[in-house]
Amino acid sequence: MNLAGILSGVGLKQPLPPELAQLEIRGLEYDSRRVQAGYLFFAFPGTRADGRQFAEDALTRGAAAIASESEAPPPFANRWVQVEHGRQALSLAARNFYGKPDQQIGLTGITGTNGKTTTSYLIDSILRAAGNITAMIGTIEYHLAGKVLKAVNTTPESLDLVRLFAELHQAGGTFATMEVSSHALALNRVYGLHFHTAVFTNLTRDHLDFHGDMEHYFAAKQMLFEGAGGPAPKSAILNRDDEYGRRLKAPSGTRVIWYGLGQEADLRARHISSSFQGLKFDVQHGKQRWPMESPLIGKINVYNILAACGAALSYGLPPETIARGIHDLRAVPGRFERVDLGQPFTVVVDYAHTDDALRNVIAVARGLNPKRVITLFGCGGDRDRAKRPLMGRAAAEASDFVVLTSDNPRSEDPLAIMNDALVGIRRTDTPHIIEPDRTAAIARALKEAREGDIVILAGKGHETYQVLKDKTIDFDDRQVARDVLKGYGYHPNE
């Protein structure tokens, strides 16, 4: 495909010269290390480095041309295309180059603070239960037509997304489900994509280090329901019980399904029963009603299941297929995931890393009627400092015992981060201990536990690493908990 065709619809700051317009382009890249001969290289500012610095490297590697928001440096003027917006241009160009595969599949986007990952797993399970070849893109990992790929970002760059969609389509796939982060929306990573269905879970305080305040955070989420540079989604699945969910606006042509537990919801759960074995309830949608069983635990997963049901209904799937897909999903990595070596108390690992998520996961534990809830948590470095005391207070108010430790401190002093969280803990009289070494903290939390207690190891969930100031180390709460329990004399059930 020639450069003119690839840049069709892209905002240019000046017309393409004829000699550039007819250039044959063999591929697209935004990382100069992956450029090959005949590629179009997109040089735009990134979070850690300015891609424009790598234009010379891209040309050395054989790039046919450079697309950038900046003016052309004189040495590269005859190979330079100045675009209005780099990331928007990348997304539109990728769609042109790969034949707009997002329009040839059913694309579902899920946004919100909590529940995106579990909801995406549920939707994907339903779609596979219906006999489809699918893709799933999110925080933990990417799934593509039965293959599991490593997740780099919750929402990849647009070029990577479009490549995945193209590969899915070539493999005979028909549906893709993806988490859409607020960062991705604000940074135009999903610009111009054609979403069939958009799902909203909830909105609570998070990522304000990036967005500044809740209104800007909400505005980023709203973009998905307006189309984010593409057409508005055909269906919007919105949480009626969430304050921000009720504020979301969908265009007049978008079908809206409201889900929740209240009477105002179109899609509701009734007669909810929750236990260690999972959830049972009835789903009601209009005149339809059907039973639902899931191995997932807790009220928060009722919302996630309802959101997934709404997405499935937007594709016209029948209740029996929806129920089978929900039942088939046994667990989601790092989401209330049990560590069981036969100990007389329950140990769970969960990704909860906001005050609201902590309250939710502790509420799930409370619903199982434990003798005590012991919560271990920490706060991430280089992130919104204001949420740290809120997390401390949430953990202390809802738990019987708290272990404050380190999470991913990044460039910050772990003790300074912990002191911020301690402010919230000390507003309560909940017993607590402070241990910056996360391995030692997990050992202390498990040593504190008695028969009938629940220990929650919160914050890292599925993560298998810890980000320190000068390095990233291997660290998996689940494996550390297993090792500690073995050291205490417990052994896996045979």
N, C-alpha and C positions, 0 to 999 in steps of 0.2 A: 504494500500500500504506500502511496506517495505521501509526502509531508502535508500537502494541502488536504487530503482526505482525512488524515489522522487528526488534524487540527480543525476539522469542520465543527462549527459551533463554539469554538474556543475564542474568548475575547483577546484580540491582539492589539497592541499599542500602535502598530503600523502594519500595512498590508505586507503579505509575503512576497518577496521578490521572486520573479519567475524561476530563476535558477534554484532557489530553495524549494519552491512549491512542488517541483517535479522530482525532488530527491526521493528515491526509494528507501523506505525505512524497514529494517529487519526486526526491530525490537525496541522496547521502551525500558528505561531505568531511571531511578533517582539515587542510586548508590553507584558511585563511579567505579568501585571495585568490581562490579558485575557487568560493566559495559563491554560490549563486543562490537566488532566492525559493523557499521551501518545502523547503529542504534541512535535513537533520540534520547538525550540525557536531560532530565529535569533538575535544574539547580535552584532550589528554594530554601529559605531559612528553616533549619530544623531546631529541635529543642536543645541540642548540644553543640551543633556546628552549622555553619552556613554552607549549604550545598554549593553555592556559587564559587567557593574556594576550590572546589574539585573539578571545575569545568576543564581546566587545562589537562588534568589527569584523564578525564573522559575522552577528550579529543586525542590524546596520546594513544589511548586504547582503541581508537578507531571510530569514535562517535561521529555520525554524519552531521549532527547539528545539536545545538544547546537551546533549551527553552527556559526562560527565566523572567522574573519580574523586573530585574535590574537592567540598566542600559548595557549595551555590548561593550566590553573592553576592546580598544582599538585592534589588538592582534587577532580577535576572533569575530570581527564585525560581519564577515561574509558567511559565518556559520551560526549566527545568533538570531533567535526569535524572541522578541520581547512580548510577554503575555501580561494580561491585566492581573491575573491571580494565579500563582504557581500551582497550588494544590487543586484548585478548581480545574485548571488546565490539564493537570495530570489525570484526574478522574475522567473527564470528558474524552481525552485522547485515548485512555485505556479502553473505554467502552467502544470507541470507534475501531480501534485496532483489533480487538477481540470479538467484534461482531455483536456487541450489546447482549452478552449472555444473561444479564440480570433480567432482561425482558422475556427470556425463554424458560425461566424457572419461576416457581412460587417463592418469593423472597420475603421472609418475616424478620422484622427488626424489633428487638426488645430493649427498652430503655427504662431507667429508674435507678434509685440508689441501691436497694437491696432486692434480691430475688431474681436478678437477671439470669444468672447461671443455671439455677435450678429450673426456672421456667423454660430456658432454651433446651435443657436436657429432656424435659417433659414433652415439649412440642416435637422434638426430633424423634422421641420414642413413639409418639402417636403416628407420625408420618411414616415411620418404618413399619409400624404395625399394620398400616394400610397397604404395605407392599412396595413402598417407594424407595428409590436410591436417593440418599440425601447427603447434605453437608451441614456441619454445625461449627460455628466460629465463636469463640468466647475466651473467657479468662483462663480456664484450666488447660484446654487443648483444642485443636481443630480436628474435626472429623471430615473426611472426604471420601465418599463412596466406599466406606468400609475401612479406610486407612486412618491411622491416628498420626497427626502431625503436631510438632511442638508449637505452642502459642507464644508469639513474640509480644503482641499487644492484645488487650481485650478486643479492640477493633483495629485490624491492620490498615496500612496505607491503601488507598483506593486501587492502585495498580495490583497489589497482592490480592485484594478481594476479587477484582475482576478476573485475574488469572485463575483463582480458585473456582469461580463460577463457570468459567470456560471449560476447565478440566472436568467439573461436575457434569456439565451438559454433554461433553464428549463421551463421558462414561455412562450416559443414559440416565443421569440424575435429573430429578424434576423439582426438588425443593431444597432451599437453603435457609437455615435459621441462624441468626446472629445476634450477639449482644452489641448494642450500639451505645458506646460510652458518651458522656457529655463532652469529653475531650475530642473525640472523633467528630462529633457534630460541629463543635466550635472551630475545629481545624480543617473542616471540609474533607475529611477522609471518606465520607459517604456521599459526597456531592454528586447530584444528578442520577443516583441509582433509583431504580424503579421498585419500590417496596409494594408488595401486594397487601401486607398486613403489618401494622405497627402496634406494639404492645407497651403499655405503661404499667409498671409495678407500683412504685411509690416514690416519694421524694423526702429525704431527711438530710440533715447537715452533713456534707462531705465535699471534698475538692474545692473548698473556698480559697485555698492557697492559689488555685488557678482561676476560678471564676470571680472571686472578690466578694460576692454576696449571694444570698439565696435567689434573688430575682434574676440575676444573670445566669445562675445555675439552672433555674427553671426555664429561662428563655432558650438555653441550649437544648433542653429536652423538647420544648415545643417545636423546634425546627423539624424534628422527625415527622410530626403529624401535619406539617405544612408541605412536606416534600423534600426539604433539604437540598434545593436546587433541581430536583426532579419533580415529577407529578406527585400530587398528594396520594397517600396509600388508599387502596380501595376499601380497606377496613381498619378501624381503630378499636383496640380492646383496652378499655380504660377502667381503672380502679375507682369505683364510686365511693368507697369508704375513705379515700385519701384526699386531704384538703387540696393538694396540687393536682391530683387527678381530676377533681371536679372543675378546676380552673382551665384545664387543657381545652383548646379549641380545635376542632376538626372541620375542614371545609365542608360545604353543603353536600358535595358529591360523595363524601366518605361515609360508609356505613359504620355506625358506632354501636358497639356492644359494651354495656356497662356491667362490670362484675363486682361482687361484694357479698357481704352477709346481711345487709339491710334490705328493707322492702323496696327501696328505690332501684335496686339493681335488676337488670334484665336477666342476668345469669347468677344464680345464687346457690349456696350450699345450705342444706337443712339436715337436722338430726345428726350433728357431728359427734363422732366418737373417736377419741384418741388414746392410744396405749403404746407400750413398747413394741407391739406388733405392727403399728402403723395407724392409718386413718380409715374410717368408714363414714360415709355420708351420702345423702341424696343430692344430685345435681338437678336444678330446675331451670329451664329456659323456655319461657312462654308456656305452652301447653305440654311441652316435653318434660319428663322426669325420668331419671335413671340412676341406679345405684353405682357408687364409686368406692373402690378400695385401693389403697396405696400403702406400700411399705414405709413411705416417708412419714415423719412424725411432726406433730405440732400444728397449731392454728396458722402460723405463717405459711405453712405448706398448703393449707386449704386455699389461700389466696393464689399461690403459685399454680396450683392445679386448676383453679377456675380460670386464670389467665390463659393457661395452655388450652383449656377447653374452648375458650373464646376464639383463639387462633385457629383451632381445628374446625370449629363451626364456620369460620370465615371461608374455609376451603370446601365446605359442604360435606365434611366427613360425618358418618352416622355415629350415634351414641355408643353402639357396641364396639366400634373400632377405637373411639376415644377412650373408653373404659379399659380396653385391653392394653392400649399403649401406656396409660397411666399405671396400670398394675404391673406391667413388665419392667418399669424402671425401679430397680431394687435400691439404689443409693446414688448419691452425687458425691464425688470425691471432695473431702474437706468441708462438707456441709452436714453438721451434726453426725459426723462419722464416728462410729464406735471403735474403741480399742479394747478388745476382750481377751484377756489371758486367764480367765477363770477367777479373777479377783471378786470379792464380795461387794464391790461398789462399781458404779458405772463411770467410764471415762469416755468423753467425746471430744473430738476436734472440730472446730468450726471457724469459718473465715470471718466472723463478725469483727469489724474494725471501725465501727461508728457507735455512738451512744445508743442510737435507736436499734441497731443490729444486736448490740449486747443485751438490751432489754428484751428483745424478741427471743434470742436464743435461751436466755435464762427463764423466760416465760414458758418456753417449750419444756425445759427441764422441770420446772415447777409443776407443769401439768402431768408429770409422771409420778408425782407424790413421793419425792425422795425425802430422806430424813434431813439432809442439808444439801445446799448447793455451794460448791467451792469453785470460784471463778479465777482463772489465771488470764491475765491480759497485759498488753503493752501498747504503746502508741508509736506510729511510724515517724521517723525523722524527715525533715525537709517537707513537711506537710502542714496543714492548717493547725496552728498551735492552739487556737481557741477551742477546738473540740476535745482537747486532752482532759481538762477538768470535768467536762461533761461526760466523758467516757468513765472517768474515775468515779464520779457520783453515780452513774447508771449501774456500774458493776457493784458498788458498795450497797446501794439502796436495795438491789434485787437479790443479792447473795447473802449467804451466812458467813462466808469467809472469802477473803480476796488475797491473791498473790499478784503483786505488781512486779512486772519484769520488763525486759527489753524486747522490742519487736524488730523492725528494720531501722536502726538508728541513722543509717546513711551518713551524712557528713556531720551530724549533730552529736553532742555529748549524751550518751545514754542516760546518765544521772540527771542531766538537766531536763530531758524529756520526761523522765519518771517524776521529777519534782512538780512538773506542770500537772500531771495526772493526779498526784498525791493531794493537790489542793481540793479536788472533788471528793476523794475518798474521805478526807478528814472532816468533811461536812456531815459525816455520819459517824455512828459509834460502832460500825462493823469491824470485827477483828481483821487485821491484815498484816502481811509481811511484805518486805521489799527485798528483792533479789535480782540484781541486774544480769547475772548469768542465766540465760534462759534454760539451759540444761539443769542447772542446780535448782532453778525455780520450779520446773516440772517435777523434779524429785521431791521437793518440799510439799508441793500441792498433793501429790499422790501419797506421801507419807502421812499427811494430815487426814486423808480420807478414811472413813469407817464404813462398816457394813450399812448398805442402804443409801449412802451418799451418791451424789452425781458430781463429778469433776469435769468442768468445761475448760479446755485449753483453747483460748480464743485468739483470733487475730491473723494467724497465718494459714490455717486451713490446709489447702492442697499444696501450698508452696513447699519446695524442697531445698530452700536456700535461705540465708540471712544476709542482708546487705549491711556491711559495716563501713566505716569511714574510708578504709584503704583497700578493702577486698570484699568479695562475696564468698561465703563459705557454704558448704553443704549443711542443711539443717531441715529436718522433717519432724514436726511435732509428733506425728504418729509413730515414727520409728524410735524417737527418743523415749516416748511413753512406753513402748514395748520393751525397750532395753531396761528402763528403770523398773518396770514391773517384774521382769525376769530377775533383776538384781534383788528384788524384794521376795523372791521365791515363788512367784506365780509362773504358770506355764500355759501355753496355748491349749485350748480344748481340742482333744483329738476326735 
